């Protein structure tokens, strides 16, 4: 078979896309318009989807430019699979919408799209994979997407070629489909053109022109087009196109070679409706194709390309590499042994673009108003294009999409992730290791927004990678290590490096800084100098665009501390709303300060010795900031907060003093039992205290009233802050969902599956919400989940959440299909903490008396 494969490997070409007729120009180029409202660069399925959805929303003067032929890039070589089996919910939603769109596109346009609802089978060769599929099934059930967890014998009934001898189970997704990608692209272009979109082939965008931070025009090889908006859907070339703008735009993606083979028809031709097979452990996918199969995969040694910025006009089929494809070929033959007798028509090598976290790039770029990006599809461009195009069109029309797309927002990346070398190294890992929570390239520890952060500190003789990779779904091997760090935070003192937090300084000559913050922040910032205010920055809907702590360091100077991921997003939000006033200045000082978090009851003793100042609550009240000397270092901003609910202090240290202060703290702290701690301990502490974090629990669709933070809203003033009207309306109507804490009961930490986030929540047997974060509470000795619940709607309208709804329901949390009872609370379990401590004290006393 291998001999046949090599001898026939270069025979035949996968048919090129049909020429587009009414949607595009044919022979003589039509002159470009001198102006447009929006110019879209890229005529693949992503660009045509954006054009289609903008036109559907009523936009006019839309121009789409393609440097080659429409759909002749990656779209032409796409495998044609539309599956909802995606790692995160927003991607599942996008794929589900795309599926529905493509199914009805032929009826709308009259263009055949090759749509066949085949269904798909996600196979599991081991229990961990099977559990991951069960977790996916739970998530899909919440979204109303049909799916079934099935046994290996049922796989055989659905697909005649699959070898099931090593399978433990599978997930059947009956709604998945296959299409002809060039034809779907043709249909979208036809529909867009029918709504007035002008499509121009063989037109290269040289650069985007800007003035005062706004898009003004697009310069092409055929002339300039004035425009208000520009959308970069250039796929492989999106990075280079961003760099070619007058103000460089970072589009962090990198190309890799992607291989799949096409066989000739089998002796017994495979039916078009045969389910797609995704063998994730074998790293391959297989679909029916013209009586034979199309099979590709994701190798363990990816081959990055175009690092030097090579810019082909059109992506031609690149060189075959059978040696590189051999592991995937072997996996295919193990999974479908009957294919050994088939002949190969072609091995296709097509480039795909990948991002640092294997999630696509979407949204308006920071610093340039009107410049939008939709690119970096990570080999899922077809599945995502419909939904992503819809959300981006909504974003451009309304100022926000109708779903929370923060996991895909281009502003989640900063300059650290834009290095070409970093991108080359990272994409070699994301293809090999995805999905995973963090990666190894560009760092040594856990990474967040380009910063290294410690998860936990390993005792001598332990190995980080073996600890991290152990027991994916069950009690991990680092459990006791983190437990010891938590215990030290509660009984002595720990140091956590939190330098990755975003830090801005906003200053003015008069009261301009205060006026801006009073407009943007829900809480009242007109407080005495030295006070710290926890507040949200809300959008017009009352949702959290940022959740931060603001220190009034001087009358007209404020120090803003935000989550790590907020560095680009928060900066853009502040700049967007800042008046053009030379007396108002915003500076990113994240790199100027090291942040050490001293957590625990002995933190005040350590700082007291180092500063010769009393740090007791009487002399240093909660939520207060003083500039102090610590050791030999001056200008340390010491704040009485820890982001965990535990006593202690945050130290913001000028970076040149960081090592000295850390060494002094550790030296003096030895007598008080000091130790280093990581972010896993921090997560456990903040979750058991019911502290919500932005990006995990809070998002642009969550309001303070929905998460019990009404006390952080200045309703008692007449200040018209952003989002006030929406909150007043919500307060009058009642909230339709509520943030709650759930403590798992009848859950064995040693033997049962652990919750992560995204688990369905049931009340009295009915689905009512999902979790947003979870952690083991070493204080309660139970798992704690945070999440949102909603009552059933009344006559199609959302019903208001009442305390009775929360307190009188029987709750369960679904972990991979297994439901565990849980106790729900609207407020922290402070009484439970007290009871737990009393019980431990009583046990220790009885043990002592027994001796």
Secondary structure as GFF3:
##gff-version 3
##sequence-region A 1 851
A	DSSP	alpha_helix	2	8	.	.	.	ID=ss1
A	DSSP	beta_strand	38	41	.	.	.	ID=ss2
A	DSSP	alpha_helix	45	56	.	.	.	ID=ss3
A	DSSP	beta_strand	62	65	.	.	.	ID=ss4
A	DSSP	alpha_helix	74	77	.	.	.	ID=ss5
A	DSSP	beta_strand	81	82	.	.	.	ID=ss6
A	DSSP	alpha_helix	89	109	.	.	.	ID=ss7
A	DSSP	beta_strand	120	124	.	.	.	ID=ss8
A	DSSP	alpha_helix	127	142	.	.	.	ID=ss9
A	DSSP	beta_strand	148	150	.	.	.	ID=ss10
A	DSSP	alpha_helix	152	158	.	.	.	ID=ss11
A	DSSP	beta_strand	169	173	.	.	.	ID=ss12
A	DSSP	beta_strand	177	178	.	.	.	ID=ss13
A	DSSP	alpha_helix	181	194	.	.	.	ID=ss14
A	DSSP	beta_strand	198	200	.	.	.	ID=ss15
A	DSSP	beta_strand	205	211	.	.	.	ID=ss16
A	DSSP	beta_strand	214	220	.	.	.	ID=ss17
A	DSSP	beta_strand	223	226	.	.	.	ID=ss18
A	DSSP	beta_strand	229	232	.	.	.	ID=ss19
A	DSSP	three_ten_helix	235	237	.	.	.	ID=ss20
A	DSSP	alpha_helix	238	243	.	.	.	ID=ss21
A	DSSP	beta_strand	253	263	.	.	.	ID=ss22
A	DSSP	beta_strand	276	279	.	.	.	ID=ss23
A	DSSP	beta_strand	284	289	.	.	.	ID=ss24
A	DSSP	beta_strand	292	297	.	.	.	ID=ss25
A	DSSP	beta_strand	304	305	.	.	.	ID=ss26
A	DSSP	alpha_helix	322	335	.	.	.	ID=ss27
A	DSSP	three_ten_helix	337	341	.	.	.	ID=ss28
A	DSSP	beta_strand	344	355	.	.	.	ID=ss29
A	DSSP	beta_strand	361	364	.	.	.	ID=ss30
A	DSSP	beta_strand	371	375	.	.	.	ID=ss31
A	DSSP	alpha_helix	381	398	.	.	.	ID=ss32
A	DSSP	three_ten_helix	406	408	.	.	.	ID=ss33
A	DSSP	three_ten_helix	410	412	.	.	.	ID=ss34
A	DSSP	three_ten_helix	415	417	.	.	.	ID=ss35
A	DSSP	alpha_helix	420	433	.	.	.	ID=ss36
A	DSSP	beta_strand	446	448	.	.	.	ID=ss37
A	DSSP	beta_strand	451	453	.	.	.	ID=ss38
A	DSSP	alpha_helix	464	469	.	.	.	ID=ss39
A	DSSP	alpha_helix	479	491	.	.	.	ID=ss40
A	DSSP	beta_strand	494	497	.	.	.	ID=ss41
A	DSSP	beta_strand	502	508	.	.	.	ID=ss42
A	DSSP	alpha_helix	512	520	.	.	.	ID=ss43
A	DSSP	beta_strand	532	538	.	.	.	ID=ss44
A	DSSP	beta_strand	544	554	.	.	.	ID=ss45
A	DSSP	beta_strand	557	562	.	.	.	ID=ss46
A	DSSP	alpha_helix	566	577	.	.	.	ID=ss47
A	DSSP	beta_strand	584	588	.	.	.	ID=ss48
A	DSSP	beta_strand	593	599	.	.	.	ID=ss49
A	DSSP	alpha_helix	603	611	.	.	.	ID=ss50
A	DSSP	beta_strand	625	630	.	.	.	ID=ss51
A	DSSP	beta_strand	633	639	.	.	.	ID=ss52
A	DSSP	beta_strand	648	654	.	.	.	ID=ss53
A	DSSP	three_ten_helix	655	657	.	.	.	ID=ss54
A	DSSP	alpha_helix	658	669	.	.	.	ID=ss55
A	DSSP	three_ten_helix	670	672	.	.	.	ID=ss56
A	DSSP	beta_strand	675	676	.	.	.	ID=ss57
A	DSSP	alpha_helix	679	688	.	.	.	ID=ss58
A	DSSP	three_ten_helix	704	707	.	.	.	ID=ss59
A	DSSP	three_ten_helix	710	712	.	.	.	ID=ss60
A	DSSP	alpha_helix	724	733	.	.	.	ID=ss61
A	DSSP	beta_strand	738	744	.	.	.	ID=ss62
A	DSSP	beta_strand	760	763	.	.	.	ID=ss63
A	DSSP	beta_strand	766	777	.	.	.	ID=ss64
A	DSSP	beta_strand	782	789	.	.	.	ID=ss65
A	DSSP	alpha_helix	803	807	.	.	.	ID=ss66
A	DSSP	beta_strand	811	815	.	.	.	ID=ss67
A	DSSP	beta_strand	818	825	.	.	.	ID=ss68
A	DSSP	alpha_helix	830	850	.	.	.	ID=ss69
###
